[in-house]
Amino acid sequence: MVQPGTGKTYHTILEAAKIITHNESISYKHALEVFNRELGKRIEFITFHQNYSYEDFIQGLRPDTELNTGELTFQKKNGVFKRIADKALKNLQDSENPAAAKKEFEAVFSEFIKPLVEGEKEDIEVEMKQTSYFITEIGEKSIEFRKNQGDSKHSLSIGTLSKMYDKGSNDIILGGLQPYYNPILKVLLEMGKSNVLPVQKQNYVIIIDEINRANISRVFGELITLIEKDKRSHGKIPLSATLPSGDSFMVPSNLYIIGTMNTADKSIALLDIALRRRFQFIPMYPDSSSTSDKVVHDAIIMDTINKEIIARKGHDFTIGHSYFMGDDYELKDTIDNKVLPLLLEYFMNDYDEVKRILAAANLKVDGWPMQLVEND
């Protein structure tokens, strides 16, 4: 829970890097390098808004059109939370069971089809028990192949193949195209398990900015219970949920959730009580002290303004120190473009009240739009 301008982004990046590196004394410079390197891998950053939904966060169906037939279909699409949770859970499982560890399907599949995609070969032979078939074309969702005899074309689903690969076996297609799925699956599994280094347990982080702006009950759904520590994969009573698609889902113990919000934001009053119980709240208030890494200009002015605000509205509406920082800092620019807009919002455009608050810090403002009047 923070006020505007108290360094929310700074502290979030630092905290995420500490979790990823297990280094509590990491510098901000190094933390920023870790954050940028792991973003999209072991770190995800999203911003909630009023229209954010369960389908965006967990899993949903998205309309799509088949290229060959033009038929409208609906494809299952994982949301950002499920994607990083699946990554984290796989890391946990692979670190505990080295024999089952394998490379990601996307990397292995790309390596397998590379000769065809880059034009090194006209087709890729897949050996069966007594004959072979030949992959001739790679589509967005399917593999086109021809049999050893005949010119007719057939296709295999890449999505189905990916599910088989993740499970390590084919228990999906038990007839029809099974004789064609099984040999390519065998090849991919052999490639995926070759030259695999021992997997070390790692931490993963999802950062949810403005977490109070979405309808939490709608976004988390039944998973709100699963984020509790004791109900995660390695908790005392691990629980899993069945998603509407039929997929089983569990929140891994090595996934950390960081949520941020501005306490001055009116929507905090709508924050779901269930979410309040499941998070540790760390308040961040303005800090006017300067260090070698943090220089706060006009600290006395900032403290005086905040003292007046606290007397009128409380601590949750104070002005953050980041507004008074930076190599290009100018007092007039900060007051005109940052402080005054906030004060006018907090005090509902009460012109005289805002003037009195700034007068306490020996600052004179006038005109409309209000601006700082600098002394001659």
C-alpha positions as CSV (number, residue, x, y, z in Angstrom):
1,M,0.0,0.0,0.0
2,V,1.6,3.2,-1.1
3,Q,1.0,6.9,-1.7
4,P,1.6,8.4,-5.1
5,G,5.3,9.1,-5.7
6,T,6.7,7.0,-2.8
7,G,8.8,4.8,-5.1
8,K,6.4,2.0,-5.8
9,T,8.1,0.9,-9.0
10,Y,11.6,1.1,-7.4
11,H,10.6,-1.1,-4.5
12,T,8.7,-3.6,-6.6
13,I,11.7,-4.1,-8.9
14,L,14.0,-4.5,-5.9
15,E,11.7,-6.9,-4.1
16,A,11.2,-9.1,-7.2
17,A,15.0,-9.3,-7.8
18,K,15.5,-10.3,-4.1
19,I,13.0,-13.2,-4.6
20,I,14.6,-14.3,-7.9
21,T,18.3,-14.1,-6.7
22,H,17.8,-15.0,-3.0
23,N,20.0,-11.9,-2.3
24,E,18.5,-9.6,0.3
25,S,21.3,-7.0,-0.1
26,I,21.1,-6.7,-3.9
27,S,21.7,-3.2,-5.2
28,Y,19.0,-1.4,-7.3
29,K,21.3,-1.3,-10.3
30,H,21.8,-5.1,-10.2
31,A,18.1,-5.6,-9.4
32,L,17.1,-3.7,-12.5
33,E,19.3,-5.9,-14.6
34,V,17.8,-9.0,-13.1
35,F,14.3,-7.6,-13.7
36,N,14.8,-6.8,-17.3
37,R,16.6,-10.1,-18.0
38,E,13.8,-12.2,-16.4
39,L,10.8,-10.3,-17.5
40,G,8.6,-12.6,-19.5
41,K,10.6,-15.6,-18.2
42,R,10.6,-15.9,-14.4
43,I,8.9,-12.5,-13.9
44,E,5.6,-11.3,-15.2
45,F,4.3,-7.7,-14.9
46,I,0.6,-6.9,-15.5
47,T,-1.7,-4.0,-14.6
48,F,-5.3,-4.7,-13.5
49,H,-8.2,-2.5,-14.7
50,Q,-11.9,-2.5,-14.4
51,N,-12.4,-4.8,-17.4
52,Y,-9.8,-7.4,-16.5
53,S,-11.3,-10.8,-16.3
54,Y,-10.8,-14.5,-15.2
55,E,-10.2,-15.3,-18.9
56,D,-7.4,-12.8,-19.1
57,F,-5.8,-13.9,-15.9
58,I,-6.4,-17.7,-15.7
59,Q,-7.8,-19.3,-18.8
60,G,-10.5,-18.6,-21.4
61,L,-11.7,-19.5,-24.9
62,R,-10.9,-17.3,-27.8
63,P,-12.6,-17.4,-31.2
64,D,-10.5,-18.4,-34.1
65,T,-11.0,-19.4,-37.8
66,E,-9.5,-22.5,-39.3
67,L,-7.3,-21.6,-42.2
68,N,-8.3,-24.6,-44.4
69,T,-12.0,-24.7,-43.8
70,G,-12.9,-21.2,-42.7
71,E,-14.9,-22.7,-39.8
72,L,-15.2,-20.7,-36.6
73,T,-13.7,-22.5,-33.7
74,F,-12.8,-21.7,-30.1
75,Q,-9.3,-22.2,-28.8
76,K,-8.3,-22.5,-25.2
77,K,-5.9,-19.8,-24.2
78,N,-4.0,-19.6,-20.9
79,G,-3.9,-16.3,-19.1
80,V,-0.7,-14.7,-17.7
81,F,-1.2,-16.2,-14.2
82,K,-1.6,-19.8,-15.4
83,R,1.3,-19.5,-17.8
84,I,3.8,-18.5,-15.1
85,A,2.3,-20.9,-12.5
86,D,2.7,-23.7,-15.0
87,K,6.4,-22.7,-15.5
88,A,7.0,-22.6,-11.8
89,L,5.3,-25.9,-11.1
90,K,7.3,-27.6,-13.9
91,N,10.5,-26.2,-12.4
92,L,9.6,-27.7,-9.0
93,Q,8.6,-31.1,-10.4
94,D,11.8,-31.3,-12.6
95,S,14.0,-30.3,-9.7
96,E,12.5,-33.1,-7.6
97,N,12.4,-35.7,-10.4
98,P,15.5,-35.3,-12.6
99,A,14.6,-38.3,-14.7
100,A,11.4,-36.6,-16.0
101,A,13.1,-33.3,-16.8
102,K,12.9,-32.2,-20.4
103,K,13.2,-29.1,-22.5
104,E,10.2,-26.9,-23.3
105,F,8.0,-28.2,-26.1
106,E,8.3,-25.0,-28.2
107,A,12.1,-25.2,-28.2
108,V,12.2,-28.9,-29.1
109,F,9.6,-28.6,-31.8
110,S,11.3,-25.6,-33.3
111,E,14.6,-27.6,-33.5
112,F,12.7,-30.5,-35.0
113,I,11.1,-28.5,-37.9
114,K,14.1,-26.2,-38.5
115,P,15.4,-28.1,-41.6
116,L,12.0,-27.8,-43.2
117,V,11.3,-24.2,-42.2
118,E,14.8,-23.0,-43.4
119,G,14.5,-24.9,-46.7
120,E,17.3,-27.4,-46.0
121,K,14.9,-30.2,-46.7
122,E,11.7,-30.6,-48.7
123,D,10.2,-32.9,-46.0
124,I,11.0,-34.5,-42.7
125,E,10.9,-38.3,-42.5
126,V,9.2,-39.8,-39.4
127,E,10.0,-43.5,-39.0
128,M,7.2,-45.8,-38.0
129,K,7.4,-49.5,-37.1
130,Q,7.4,-50.8,-40.7
131,T,7.3,-47.7,-42.9
132,S,7.6,-43.9,-42.7
133,Y,5.6,-40.8,-43.3
134,F,6.8,-37.4,-44.4
135,I,6.1,-34.0,-42.9
136,T,5.7,-31.6,-45.8
137,E,4.3,-28.4,-44.3
138,I,4.1,-26.7,-40.9
139,G,1.1,-24.5,-40.2
140,E,0.3,-22.3,-37.3
141,K,-1.7,-25.1,-35.6
142,S,-1.1,-28.2,-37.6
143,I,1.5,-30.4,-39.3
144,E,0.8,-31.5,-42.8
145,F,2.1,-34.9,-43.8
146,R,1.9,-37.5,-46.6
147,K,2.0,-41.2,-46.3
148,N,4.8,-43.3,-47.8
149,Q,2.4,-44.3,-50.6
150,G,-0.3,-42.1,-52.1
151,D,-0.6,-38.3,-52.6
152,S,-3.3,-37.5,-50.1
153,K,-2.5,-35.1,-47.3
154,H,-3.2,-35.5,-43.6
155,S,-2.6,-33.3,-40.6
156,L,-1.7,-33.6,-36.9
157,S,-2.5,-31.0,-34.3
158,I,0.5,-29.2,-32.8
159,G,-1.6,-28.3,-29.7
160,T,-2.4,-32.0,-29.2
161,L,1.2,-33.0,-29.7
162,S,2.2,-30.4,-27.1
163,K,-0.1,-31.9,-24.5
164,M,1.2,-35.3,-25.2
165,Y,4.8,-34.1,-24.9
166,D,4.1,-32.4,-21.5
167,K,2.5,-35.6,-20.2
168,G,5.3,-37.7,-21.7
169,S,2.9,-40.2,-23.3
170,N,-0.1,-40.3,-25.6
171,D,-3.3,-40.9,-23.7
172,I,-5.3,-38.5,-25.8
173,I,-5.5,-40.0,-29.3
174,L,-6.2,-43.8,-28.9
175,G,-7.3,-44.5,-32.5
176,G,-7.4,-43.1,-35.9
177,L,-4.2,-41.0,-36.1
178,Q,-2.5,-42.7,-33.1
179,P,0.0,-44.5,-35.3
180,Y,1.2,-41.1,-36.6
181,Y,1.2,-39.2,-33.3
182,N,3.2,-41.8,-31.4
183,P,6.4,-41.9,-33.6
184,I,6.8,-38.1,-33.8
185,L,6.1,-37.9,-30.0
186,K,8.9,-40.4,-29.4
187,V,11.3,-38.4,-31.5
188,L,10.4,-35.2,-29.7
189,L,10.7,-36.8,-26.2
190,E,14.2,-38.2,-27.1
191,M,15.3,-34.7,-28.3
192,G,13.8,-33.0,-25.2
193,K,15.6,-35.3,-22.8
194,S,19.0,-35.2,-24.5
195,N,21.6,-33.0,-23.0
196,V,19.3,-31.8,-20.2
197,L,21.2,-30.3,-17.3
198,P,20.1,-31.0,-13.7
199,V,17.2,-28.6,-12.9
200,Q,17.7,-26.3,-9.9
201,K,14.6,-25.1,-8.0
202,Q,14.0,-21.4,-8.8
203,N,11.6,-18.7,-7.7
204,Y,9.1,-17.0,-10.0
205,V,7.3,-13.7,-9.5
206,I,4.1,-12.1,-10.9
207,I,3.7,-8.4,-10.2
208,I,0.1,-7.1,-10.3
209,D,0.1,-3.3,-10.5
210,E,-3.1,-1.5,-9.4
211,I,-4.4,-4.8,-7.9
212,N,-7.4,-3.0,-6.4
213,R,-8.7,-1.7,-9.7
214,A,-10.1,-5.0,-10.9
215,N,-13.0,-7.1,-9.6
216,I,-10.9,-9.5,-7.5
217,S,-13.6,-12.1,-7.1
218,R,-14.2,-12.2,-10.8
219,V,-10.5,-12.3,-11.8
220,F,-9.3,-14.9,-9.3
221,G,-12.5,-17.0,-9.2
222,E,-12.1,-20.3,-7.3
223,L,-8.3,-19.8,-7.3
224,I,-8.5,-17.2,-4.5
225,T,-8.2,-20.1,-2.0
226,L,-5.3,-21.8,-3.8
227,I,-2.9,-18.8,-3.4
228,E,-2.8,-19.4,0.4
229,K,0.6,-20.7,1.5
230,D,-0.7,-24.0,3.1
231,K,-2.8,-24.8,0.0
232,R,-0.1,-24.5,-2.6
233,S,1.8,-27.4,-4.2
234,H,4.2,-27.9,-1.2
235,G,1.9,-26.6,1.6
236,K,0.4,-28.7,4.4
237,I,-2.8,-29.2,2.6
238,P,-2.1,-28.8,-1.1
239,L,-5.2,-28.3,-3.2
240,S,-5.9,-28.3,-6.9
241,A,-8.8,-26.9,-8.9
242,T,-10.4,-28.1,-12.1
243,L,-10.7,-25.2,-14.5
244,P,-13.8,-24.9,-16.7
245,S,-11.8,-26.4,-19.6
246,G,-11.2,-29.6,-17.5
247,D,-7.5,-28.8,-16.9
248,S,-6.2,-29.4,-13.4
249,F,-4.5,-26.4,-11.8
250,M,-2.4,-25.9,-8.7
251,V,-0.5,-22.8,-7.5
252,P,3.1,-23.8,-6.9
253,S,4.9,-22.9,-3.8
254,N,7.8,-21.1,-5.6
255,L,5.5,-18.5,-7.2
256,Y,5.4,-15.2,-5.4
257,I,2.6,-12.6,-6.0
258,I,3.4,-8.9,-5.5
259,G,0.4,-6.6,-5.7
260,T,0.6,-2.8,-5.6
261,M,-2.0,-0.1,-5.0
262,N,-2.3,3.5,-4.1
263,T,-4.1,4.0,-0.8
264,A,-5.2,7.5,-2.0
265,D,-7.2,5.7,-4.7
266,K,-10.9,5.7,-3.8
267,S,-11.3,2.1,-5.2
268,I,-9.3,0.6,-2.3
269,A,-12.5,0.7,-0.4
270,L,-13.8,-2.0,-2.8
271,L,-10.9,-4.3,-2.3
272,D,-12.1,-7.8,-1.7
273,I,-12.0,-8.9,2.0
274,A,-10.8,-12.3,0.8
275,L,-7.8,-10.8,-0.9
276,R,-6.9,-8.7,2.2
277,R,-6.7,-11.9,4.3
278,R,-4.3,-13.5,1.8
279,F,-1.7,-10.8,1.4
280,Q,0.8,-9.2,3.7
281,F,0.3,-5.4,3.5
282,I,3.5,-3.2,3.6
283,P,2.8,0.5,3.8
284,M,5.1,2.9,2.1
285,Y,5.0,6.6,3.2
286,P,7.0,9.6,2.1
287,D,10.6,9.7,3.3
288,S,12.3,13.0,3.1
289,S,15.8,11.8,4.2
290,S,18.5,11.8,1.6
291,T,21.2,9.2,1.1
292,S,24.0,8.6,-1.4
293,D,21.5,6.8,-3.7
294,K,18.4,9.0,-2.9
295,V,18.6,12.8,-2.9
296,V,15.3,14.6,-1.9
297,H,15.2,18.3,-2.8
298,D,13.3,20.8,-0.7
299,A,12.7,18.2,2.0
300,I,11.4,20.9,4.4
301,I,8.8,22.1,1.9
302,M,7.7,18.5,1.3
303,D,7.4,17.7,5.0
304,T,5.4,20.8,5.7
305,I,3.0,20.2,2.9
306,N,2.5,16.6,4.1
307,K,2.0,17.8,7.7
308,E,-0.9,20.0,6.5
309,I,-2.4,17.2,4.5
310,I,-2.2,14.7,7.4
311,A,-4.0,17.2,9.7
312,R,-6.8,17.5,7.1
313,K,-7.2,14.1,5.5
314,G,-4.7,11.6,7.1
315,H,-1.5,9.9,6.1
316,D,-2.9,8.1,3.0
317,F,-3.0,11.3,1.0
318,T,0.5,12.5,1.6
319,I,2.8,13.6,-1.3
320,G,5.5,11.1,-2.2
321,H,9.2,11.9,-2.1
322,S,9.9,10.9,-5.7
323,Y,8.2,14.1,-6.8
324,F,11.1,16.0,-5.2
325,M,13.8,13.9,-6.7
326,G,15.7,13.7,-10.0
327,D,18.7,15.4,-11.7
328,D,16.2,17.7,-13.6
329,Y,14.2,18.6,-10.5
330,E,12.7,22.1,-10.4
331,L,10.5,23.3,-7.5
332,K,8.1,25.2,-9.8
333,D,7.6,22.3,-12.2
334,T,7.0,19.9,-9.3
335,I,4.5,22.2,-7.6
336,D,2.6,23.2,-10.8
337,N,2.5,19.8,-12.5
338,K,2.6,17.3,-9.7
339,V,1.6,18.7,-6.3
340,L,-1.2,21.1,-7.3
341,P,-3.1,18.6,-9.4
342,L,-3.1,16.1,-6.5
343,L,-4.1,18.6,-3.9
344,L,-6.9,19.9,-6.1
345,E,-8.2,16.3,-6.5
346,Y,-7.9,15.5,-2.8
347,F,-9.7,18.7,-1.7
348,M,-12.2,18.7,-4.6
349,N,-10.9,21.9,-6.2
350,D,-11.2,23.9,-3.0
351,Y,-9.0,26.8,-4.2
352,D,-8.6,28.5,-0.8
353,E,-7.8,25.3,1.1
354,V,-5.0,24.4,-1.4
355,K,-3.6,27.9,-1.0
356,R,-3.6,27.6,2.8
357,I,-1.7,24.3,2.6
358,L,1.0,25.6,0.4
359,A,1.2,28.9,2.3
360,A,2.2,26.9,5.4
361,A,5.3,25.9,3.4
362,N,5.9,29.6,2.4
363,L,4.7,28.9,-1.1
364,K,2.3,31.3,-2.9
365,V,0.1,30.0,-5.6
366,D,-2.4,32.0,-7.6
367,G,-4.4,32.1,-10.9
368,W,-6.4,29.4,-12.7
369,P,-5.0,27.0,-13.5
370,M,-3.2,27.4,-10.2
371,Q,0.5,28.0,-10.4
372,L,3.4,28.7,-8.1
373,V,4.2,32.4,-7.9
374,E,8.0,32.7,-7.5
375,N,9.5,35.5,-5.4
376,D,11.3,38.2,-7.3
